[in-house]
Amino acid sequence: MSQDETGGGGPGAAPDGPGHPAELSAEQQSVEQQSAEQQSAALPEYAERVLDVADLIPPGRVMTYGDVAEWLGDGGPRQVGRVMALYGSAVPWWRVVRADGALLPGHELRALDHYRTEGTPLREASRRADGHLPRLDLRHARWDGSGDGDGGPGVGRGEETHT
């Protein structure tokens, strides 16, 4: 099932088609916001913890799915990926990435816009690469969850933080 088919949306529902927030009436936006708030209230505990970690990642930095699971001391990359696919639109989803540095399939251009805006280190693609899209430079962009970045533990959506 694709992220767009989950109903929760991962990196968002539809990229920029009908229903994009800029095209919704105030009433539709209010209904969507209420739906998101209800969904947030019903999040599984593990999903809430994953989203809290995603919120902690400073702009311009990333963590892999496996990094998030390791930081939590629970689950694995697939579980974190599943949470991000279902509920990730509520957090800076582009900061939780694949271990190979490839941009999230289907959301490459939106993620790339975020990375460029935030100054996230990228490796330019070779001319042989499909679509000539860059990859994340994980050696420089990866965040270890320490407090030495621009916002570390203690800055997030939830009241509890990892210590």
C-alpha atoms as one frame of an Amber mdcrd trajectory, in Angstrom:
protein
   0.000   0.000   0.000   1.419   3.407  -0.879   1.618   6.213   1.624  -1.098
   8.073  -0.204  -3.439   5.087   0.162  -3.034   4.790   3.930  -5.380   7.617
   4.771  -2.862   8.859   7.352  -0.561  10.115   4.733   3.071   9.623   5.727
   4.773  12.617   4.229   1.364  14.019   3.486  -1.632  12.900   1.594  -1.465
  13.877  -2.064   1.613  15.886  -3.060   0.095  18.935  -4.750  -3.147  17.854
  -6.349  -6.729  18.601  -5.396  -7.047  18.831  -1.665  -3.697  20.570  -1.263
  -4.067  22.987   1.701  -3.701  26.037  -0.555  -6.770  24.909  -2.513  -9.028
  24.044   0.431 -11.741  26.309   1.778 -11.500  27.443   5.400 -14.250  24.956
   6.287 -12.407  22.063   4.615  -9.170  23.046   6.370 -11.003  23.121   9.709
 -12.439  19.636   9.083  -8.981  18.332   8.109  -7.421  19.894  11.203 -10.070
  18.326  13.449  -9.478  14.962  11.765  -5.722  15.272  12.309  -6.284  16.181
  15.964  -8.585  13.185  16.454  -6.044  10.910  14.759  -3.291  12.338  16.966
  -5.362  11.655  20.078  -5.710   8.013  19.032  -2.048   7.389  18.132  -0.517
   4.163  19.338   2.109   4.774  22.025   4.986   3.625  19.774   3.849   5.952
  16.987   3.747   8.882  19.401   7.313   8.116  20.495   8.548   7.911  16.880
   6.881  11.213  16.005   8.388  12.841  19.103  11.865  11.837  17.898  11.142
  13.157  14.381  10.174  16.479  15.959  13.500  16.636  17.813  15.648  16.437
  14.681  17.053  19.912  14.010  16.583  21.611  10.620  19.340  20.605   8.215
  19.909  17.281   9.976  18.430  13.789   9.491  18.111  10.421  11.223  17.607
   7.123   9.441  14.657   4.890  10.266  17.117   2.594  12.030  18.632   5.499
  13.973  15.194   6.406  15.323  14.499   2.808  16.375  17.921   2.555  18.018
  17.437   5.868  19.818  14.091   4.647  21.146  15.561   1.263  22.060  12.467
  -0.309  20.537  11.332  -1.636  17.155  13.334  -1.465  13.981  13.588   0.471
  10.725  10.464  -1.119   9.253   8.342  -0.244  12.283   9.594   3.351  12.204
   8.938   3.497   8.448   5.411   2.233   8.975   4.733   4.882  11.605   6.102
   7.573   9.303   3.977   6.285   6.413   0.797   6.353   8.491   1.283   9.379
  10.721   4.380  11.238   9.521   2.590  14.190   7.945   2.230  15.684  11.438
   6.017  16.105  11.807   9.005  17.094   9.626   8.886  13.740   7.803  11.735
  14.653   5.431  14.178  14.441   8.360  13.604  10.687   8.853  15.293   8.992
   5.910  16.510   5.819   4.284  19.943   4.531   5.293  21.224   4.786   1.704
  20.529   8.532   1.533  18.052   8.172  -1.346  15.137  10.595  -1.311  11.724
   9.199  -0.390  10.176   7.730  -3.551   7.152   9.702  -4.665   8.083  12.672
  -2.502  11.552  13.458  -3.847  10.902  17.001  -5.025   9.009  18.075  -1.901
  11.751  16.623   0.295  14.453  18.237  -1.834  12.779  21.632  -1.391  12.872
  21.144   2.387  16.518  20.012   2.317  17.595  22.997   0.259  15.629  25.425
   2.436  17.158  23.972   5.614  20.679  23.621   4.205  20.767  19.838   4.630
  24.019  18.439   3.194  23.422  16.731  -0.156  25.603  14.759  -2.559  24.954
  15.726  -6.138  23.862  12.870  -8.359  26.087  11.530 -11.056  24.903  11.943
 -14.625  24.195   8.213 -14.704  21.773   8.406 -11.763  18.070   8.025 -12.434
  16.508  11.471 -12.687  19.774  13.098 -11.627  18.402  13.573  -8.094  20.918
  14.174  -5.330  21.186  11.953  -2.262  21.552  13.008   1.313  25.139  13.279
   2.502  24.564  11.162   5.592  28.135  11.554   6.792  27.463  15.263   7.310
  23.672  15.425   7.720  23.140  12.598  10.205  22.094  13.646  13.698  22.920
  11.393  16.635  20.250  12.765  18.953  22.699  14.649  21.127  21.959  18.121
  22.399  24.845  19.665  20.447  22.803  20.350  17.320  20.381  23.201  16.710
  17.827  21.841  19.115  18.389  18.521  20.769  16.458  16.417  23.208  14.050
  18.468  25.210  12.635  20.296  22.193   9.709  18.389  20.742   5.966  17.853
  20.410   5.526  15.711  23.477   6.100  16.382  27.144   8.396  13.419  27.627
  11.876  13.397  26.178  14.504  10.712  25.735  17.268  10.940  28.321
